[in-house]
Amino acid sequence: MLSILPLIVLLPFLAVIPIVIAGERHSHSIALGVSAIAFILTILALYLSSADGMSSLSFSQNYLTGLGINFSLQLSSLSLILTLMTAIVFLAAAIVGKYFVSKDKKLYSTIFLLTLGGAMGVFLSGNLFLFYVFWEIAEFAMFFIIFVFGGYDRRYAAIKFIIYSIIASLLLLIAIMMLYFYTTPHTFGIYQLEQQAHTIPMAVQPIILVLLLAAFMIKAPIFPFHSWLPDAHTEAPTTGSMVLAGVLLKFAGYGLLLMFLILPIAAHYAPYIAAIFGFSAIYGAMVALRQTHLKRMIAYTSIVDMGIIAIGIAATSVLGTAGAIYGMLAHGLAISLLFLLAGTIDKVYGTLLIEKLRGIAESQPTIAYLFIFGILATIGLPLTAGFIGDLLIFIGAYGTFGAVGLVPIAAIVVVGGYLFWVTEKSFFNIKNKSETYALLGKSIFVSAGFLAVATIILGILPSIMLAISNL
């Protein structure tokens, strides 16, 4: 029986062929169909993993046998929830693709599907060789989404994004090579590295740790390697921002999980790593207060959330790890919803400058209240997935670091307060109400509703996912 995992990863790549044949007219429909199939296959994989165990879904095919490299895919307890998050976010982005991208549809759909395949490959890779290959595919695909389909300063933002990405990738590649050569026997396999990493000389482990940490700090991003993110989000098309914030930033979180899993020495430096991440979260909250552009403000909330997620990872406890994984799921859904609504506001009202937005709640009440829901989900309102993630993260952080581990809660309070202030100022202030310049597409409500419902279901019934993933 053919494993379902290769279908999830390879289908987006294979779908490029019918897009090329069908041309512009049907490209968006094909991208949407493939995203829907990937979502269905992911749900099926979750069901099979709960019924028969995750090992039954593993797949391996010889590739470079001399180097011990196989095309191996594995659904693990760490990647299961993130794979579901990827399927949901990409399907939501595909639903509104036609609304936001009207030029070069064939090229856009091709790049979009390459990003989907790369993202799925990152989370399902059974070895670090594939992890790196799929990481690079997704990164370069996102570069072209920004460069070709972004806003006025898209080229500057795209080049800045790719420069940071190349640096992170280079550091990651060096670290992977060192893991391979200093492990006995040599291997790229994630499970094998977990079992054999104790054979890496203690003098070498700190070097690998620094390389991996720097790569993931750039990707997350964590202060002071964060400046590429607001520019990328400001210029990226709406669907690009949804995918970048909702999925690609989680590459760093997943990589950090693997780093603590593989490197024995990482736990010894956990307090220092947590301090870096905690400071980054507080810094992101402070800088968010100065933003006058809606997408840049939302971008800085990503820095806050990724910093807090990383604290859960650094706690190196069962609850901290479970919270970090669930926090990435919650953040992926909520931040994608906020960027979707911000892009909609930009299209309908022609601006994202906070001081120029007025009366949105009166003219587009559904958009206004969905945006408020997105804020509540971001700050962790009970009965949303964000509440479960934050609760587990801070319980884990308190257990490991004591009361100091709760300090980053201040960042959530600050960001939440500012987001509500902006909402009151821009959405409910009817003085000099903003004029509309475009019609609101029906697909917006479908996509936003899909993200909102997923956020609520996974917030009310977290035991479903936590039990399946054995967290």
C-alpha positions in Angstrom: 0.0 0.0 0.0 1.4 3.4 -1.0 2.0 5.6 2.0 -0.2 8.8 2.1 2.7 11.0 3.1 4.4 11.1 -0.4 1.0 12.1 -1.9 0.8 15.0 0.5 4.3 16.2 -0.3 4.6 15.4 -4.0 1.0 16.3 -5.2 1.6 20.1 -5.2 4.8 19.6 -7.3 3.1 17.3 -9.7 0.1 19.7 -10.1 2.4 22.2 -11.7 2.1 20.1 -14.9 -1.7 20.6 -15.4 -1.3 24.3 -14.5 1.2 24.7 -17.4 -1.1 22.8 -19.7 -4.4 24.4 -18.7 -3.0 28.0 -18.7 -4.2 31.2 -17.0 -7.9 30.5 -17.0 -7.9 27.4 -14.7 -4.7 27.9 -12.7 -6.4 29.3 -9.6 -9.0 26.5 -9.7 -6.2 23.9 -9.9 -4.3 25.5 -7.0 -7.5 25.5 -4.9 -8.3 21.9 -5.8 -4.8 20.7 -4.9 -4.9 22.6 -1.6 -8.3 21.1 -0.8 -6.9 17.6 -1.6 -3.9 18.2 0.5 -6.1 19.2 3.4 -8.3 16.1 3.0 -5.2 13.8 2.8 -3.8 15.5 6.0 -7.1 14.8 7.8 -6.9 11.2 6.6 -3.3 10.9 7.8 -4.4 12.2 11.2 -7.1 9.6 11.3 -4.8 6.8 10.3 -2.2 7.8 12.8 -4.7 7.7 15.6 -6.0 4.3 14.5 -2.8 2.5 13.4 0.0 4.6 14.9 2.3 7.1 13.2 4.9 4.5 12.2 2.4 2.9 9.8 2.5 6.1 7.8 6.3 6.2 7.4 7.8 6.1 3.9 11.4 5.5 2.8 12.9 5.1 -0.6 16.7 4.7 -1.3 18.2 7.8 -2.9 21.9 8.3 -2.2 22.7 5.1 -0.5 26.5 5.8 -0.4 25.8 8.8 1.8 23.0 7.1 3.8 20.4 9.5 2.3 16.9 8.2 1.7 13.8 9.9 0.5 12.2 9.3 3.9 9.0 10.9 5.2 7.7 10.5 8.8 4.7 11.9 10.6 5.9 12.4 14.1 4.4 13.8 17.3 6.2 17.1 16.7 5.1 17.5 13.1 1.6 16.2 13.1 -0.1 19.4 14.4 2.1 21.6 12.2 1.1 19.6 9.1 -2.5 20.2 9.9 -1.8 23.9 10.4 -0.1 24.0 7.0 -3.0 22.4 5.3 -5.5 24.8 6.8 -3.6 28.0 6.1 -2.8 27.0 2.5 -6.4 26.1 1.8 -7.6 29.4 3.3 -5.0 31.3 1.1 -6.0 29.3 -2.0 -9.7 30.2 -1.5 -9.0 33.9 -1.8 -6.1 33.6 -4.3 -8.3 34.7 -7.2 -9.5 37.8 -5.3 -6.1 39.1 -4.5 -4.0 38.0 -7.5 -5.3 38.8 -11.0 -2.1 39.0 -13.0 0.2 36.2 -14.1 -2.2 33.6 -12.6 -0.3 30.7 -14.0 3.0 31.8 -12.5 1.4 32.6 -9.2 -0.4 29.3 -8.9 2.8 27.5 -9.8 4.8 29.3 -7.1 2.0 28.9 -4.6 2.0 25.1 -5.0 5.8 24.9 -4.8 5.5 26.7 -1.5 2.9 24.3 -0.3 5.0 21.2 -1.3 8.1 22.7 0.3 6.3 23.5 3.6 4.7 20.0 3.8 8.1 18.5 3.0 9.8 20.4 5.9 7.4 19.1 8.5 7.3 15.6 7.1 11.0 15.0 6.4 12.5 12.0 8.0 16.1 13.3 7.6 17.8 16.6 7.7 18.9 16.4 4.1 15.3 16.5 2.9 14.5 19.0 5.7 17.0 21.4 4.2 16.0 20.8 0.5 12.3 21.5 1.2 13.2 24.5 3.4 15.1 26.0 0.5 12.3 25.3 -2.0 9.7 27.1 0.2 12.1 30.0 0.9 12.8 30.7 -2.7 9.2 30.3 -3.7 8.2 32.9 -1.1 10.9 35.2 -2.5 9.2 35.1 -5.9 5.8 35.6 -4.4 7.0 38.8 -2.9 9.2 39.9 -5.8 6.7 39.4 -8.5 3.3 39.9 -6.8 4.1 42.3 -4.0 3.5 46.0 -3.5 5.4 49.1 -4.7 8.7 48.4 -2.8 8.4 44.6 -3.4 11.8 44.3 -4.9 13.6 45.8 -1.9 11.6 43.7 0.5 12.1 40.5 -1.5 15.9 41.0 -1.8 16.1 41.8 2.0 14.1 38.7 2.7 16.3 36.5 0.5 19.5 37.8 1.9 18.5 37.0 5.4 17.1 33.7 4.2 20.4 32.8 2.5 22.4 33.6 5.6 20.1 31.4 7.7 20.2 28.6 5.2 24.0 28.7 5.1 24.3 28.5 8.8 21.7 25.7 8.8 23.6 23.8 6.1 26.9 24.0 8.0 25.3 22.8 11.2 23.7 19.8 9.3 27.0 18.9 7.8 28.7 19.0 11.2 25.9 16.8 12.7 26.5 14.3 9.9 30.3 14.1 10.1 30.6 14.2 13.9 27.9 11.5 14.5 29.0 7.9 14.6 27.9 6.3 12.4 27.3 9.1 9.9 23.6 9.9 9.4 21.1 12.5 8.4 18.2 10.6 9.9 16.4 12.6 12.5 15.5 9.6 14.6 19.0 8.2 14.3 20.6 11.6 15.3 18.4 11.6 18.3 19.7 8.3 19.4 23.4 8.8 18.4 24.0 12.5 19.0 25.8 11.7 22.3 28.7 10.5 20.1 29.3 14.1 19.0 32.3 15.5 20.8 31.4 17.9 23.6 33.8 20.5 22.1 31.8 20.5 18.8 28.3 20.6 20.2 28.3 24.3 21.3 29.4 25.3 17.7 26.5 23.3 16.2 24.2 24.8 18.8 25.2 28.4 17.9 24.9 27.8 14.2 21.4 26.2 14.5 20.2 28.9 17.0 21.4 31.7 14.8 19.7 30.2 11.7 16.4 29.7 13.6 16.6 33.2 15.2 16.8 34.7 11.7 13.9 32.7 10.4 11.6 33.1 13.4 12.6 36.0 13.5 14.0 37.0 16.9 15.6 40.3 17.8 18.1 41.5 16.5 17.5 39.5 13.3 13.9 40.7 12.8 14.0 43.7 10.5 13.3 41.7 7.3 9.8 40.6 8.5 7.9 43.9 8.6 9.2 44.9 5.2 8.3 41.5 3.7 4.8 41.6 5.1 4.2 45.2 4.1 5.0 44.5 0.5 3.9 40.8 0.1 0.5 40.1 -1.4 -2.2 39.2 1.1 -1.9 35.4 0.4 1.9 35.7 0.7 1.6 37.3 4.1 -0.9 34.6 5.2 1.5 31.8 4.2 4.7 33.5 5.4 3.4 34.3 8.9 1.1 31.3 9.2 3.5 28.6 8.0 7.0 29.6 7.0 7.9 31.2 10.3 7.1 27.9 12.0 10.1 26.3 10.2 12.1 28.0 12.9 10.0 26.8 15.7 10.0 23.2 14.4 13.8 23.5 13.9 14.2 24.6 17.5 12.2 21.6 18.6 14.5 19.3 16.6 17.6 21.1 18.0 16.6 20.5 21.6 15.6 16.9 20.7 18.9 16.1 19.0 21.6 18.1 20.8 22.2 16.9 24.4 24.0 20.2 25.2 21.1 22.4 24.2 19.3 21.8 27.6 22.2 23.3 29.5 21.8 26.6 27.7 18.0 26.7 27.9 17.8 29.5 30.4 20.0 31.8 28.3 18.1 30.9 25.1 14.8 31.6 26.9 16.1 35.0 28.0 16.9 35.9 24.4 13.4 34.9 23.2 11.7 36.6 26.1 13.5 39.9 25.5 12.6 39.6 21.8 8.9 39.2 22.7 8.9 42.3 24.9 10.9 44.3 22.3 8.4 43.3 19.6 5.5 44.5 21.8 7.2 47.8 22.4 8.0 48.4 18.7 4.4 47.4 17.7 3.1 50.4 19.7 4.9 52.8 17.3 3.5 51.3 14.1 1.2 53.4 11.9 0.7 50.8 9.2 -1.8 47.9 10.0 0.3 45.1 8.3 3.5 46.2 10.0 1.7 46.3 13.4 0.5 42.7 12.8 4.0 41.7 11.7 5.4 42.8 15.0 2.8 40.7 16.8 4.3 37.7 15.0 7.7 38.6 16.6 6.0 38.6 20.0 4.2 35.3 19.5 7.2 33.5 18.1 9.3 34.7 21.0 6.8 33.3 23.4 6.5 30.0 21.5 10.3 29.7 21.6 10.2 30.1 25.4 8.0 27.1 25.6 10.5 25.1 23.5 13.4 26.3 25.7 11.5 25.1 28.8 12.4 21.5 27.7 9.3 20.1 29.5 6.4 18.0 28.3 4.0 20.9 28.9 6.3 23.5 27.4 6.8 21.5 24.2 3.1 20.7 23.9 2.3 24.4 24.4 4.9 25.5 21.8 3.5 23.1 19.2 -0.1 24.1 19.9 0.9 27.7 20.1 2.4 27.5 16.6 -0.9 26.0 15.4 -2.9 28.8 17.1 -0.6 31.5 15.9 -0.7 30.2 12.3 -4.5 30.3 12.2 -4.9 33.6 14.0 -2.2 35.6 12.2 -3.3 34.3 8.8 -6.8 35.5 9.6 -5.5 39.0 10.6 -3.4 39.3 7.5 -6.3 38.2 5.3 -8.5 40.8 6.8 -5.8 43.5 6.6 -5.4 42.7 3.0 -9.1 42.9 2.5 -9.2 46.3 4.2 -6.4 47.5 1.9 -8.2 46.4 -1.2 -11.6 47.8 -0.2 -10.5 51.1 1.4 -7.2 51.7 -0.5 -5.0 52.2 2.5 -3.6 50.5 5.6 -2.5 53.6 7.4 -4.2 53.5 10.7 -4.9 57.2 10.9 -6.8 57.1 7.6 -9.1 54.2 8.4 -12.4 55.2 9.8 -15.9 53.7 10.2 -15.1 50.1 9.1 -17.5 48.6 11.6 -20.3 50.6 10.1 -19.6 49.9 6.4 -18.2 46.4 6.7 -19.3 45.0 10.1 -18.5 41.4 9.4 -14.9 42.3 8.6 -14.6 44.4 11.7 -15.9 41.7 14.0 -13.8 39.0 12.4 -10.8 41.3 12.9 -11.7 41.6 16.6 -12.0 37.8 16.8 -8.5 37.5 15.3 -7.1 39.8 18.0 -8.8 37.8 20.7 -7.4 34.6 19.2 -4.0 36.1 19.0 -3.9 37.1 22.7 -5.3 33.7 23.8 -9.0 34.2 24.6 -10.4 31.1 26.3 -12.1 28.7 23.9 -9.6 29.6 21.1 -6.6 27.5 20.3 -4.3 30.4 21.4 -5.5 30.0 25.0 -4.5 26.4 25.1 -1.1 27.2 23.6 -0.3 30.1 25.9 -1.6 28.2 29.0 0.7 25.2 28.4 3.7 27.4 27.4 3.6 29.4 30.6 2.9 26.4 32.9 5.9 24.8 31.3 8.0 28.0 31.6 7.0 28.5 35.2 8.0 24.9 36.0 11.4 25.3 34.4 12.3 28.9 35.1 10.1 29.9 38.0 8.3 33.3 38.1 10.7 34.8 35.6 9.2 32.6 33.0 5.9 34.5 33.3 7.4 37.9 32.5 6.7 37.7 28.7 3.0 37.7 29.5 3.4 41.5 29.7 4.2 41.5 26.0 0.8 39.8 25.3 -1.0 42.4 27.4 0.7 45.3 25.7 0.1 44.1 22.2 -3.5 43.1 23.0 -4.2 46.5 24.5 -2.7 48.4 21.5 -4.6 46.2 19.0 -7.9 47.0 20.7 -7.1 50.7 20.8 -6.3 50.6 17.1 -9.6 48.8 16.4 -11.6 51.3 18.4 -9.9 54.2 16.6 -10.1 52.8 13.0 -13.1 50.5 13.1 -15.7 52.3 15.3 -14.8 55.9 14.8 -17.3 57.2 12.2 -15.9 60.7 11.9 -14.6 61.2 8.4 -15.6 57.7 7.4 -13.3 56.0 4.9 -14.5 55.7 1.3 -14.6 52.3 -0.4 -12.8 51.7 -3.7 -13.5 48.0 -4.4 -16.2 45.4 -3.7 -15.8 42.8 -1.0 -15.4 39.3 -2.5 -17.5 36.5 -1.1 -14.5 34.2 -0.9 -13.2 36.4 1.9 -16.0 35.3 4.2 -15.4 31.6 3.2 -11.7 31.8 3.9 -12.0 33.9 7.1 -14.8 31.7 8.4 -12.8 28.6 7.7 -9.9 30.0 9.8 -12.2 31.2 12.6 -14.1 27.9 12.9 -10.8 25.9 12.9 -9.5 28.2 15.7 -12.6 27.7 17.8 -12.9 23.9 17.2 -9.2 23.4 18.1 -9.6 25.7 21.1 -12.7 23.8 22.5 -11.4 20.3 21.7 -7.6 20.5 22.1 -7.6 16.9 23.4 -8.3 15.6 19.9 -4.9 16.9 18.5 -2.9 16.5 21.7 -4.0 12.9 22.2 -3.3 11.9 18.5 0.2 13.5 18.7 0.8 11.9 22.2 1.7 15.3 23.7 
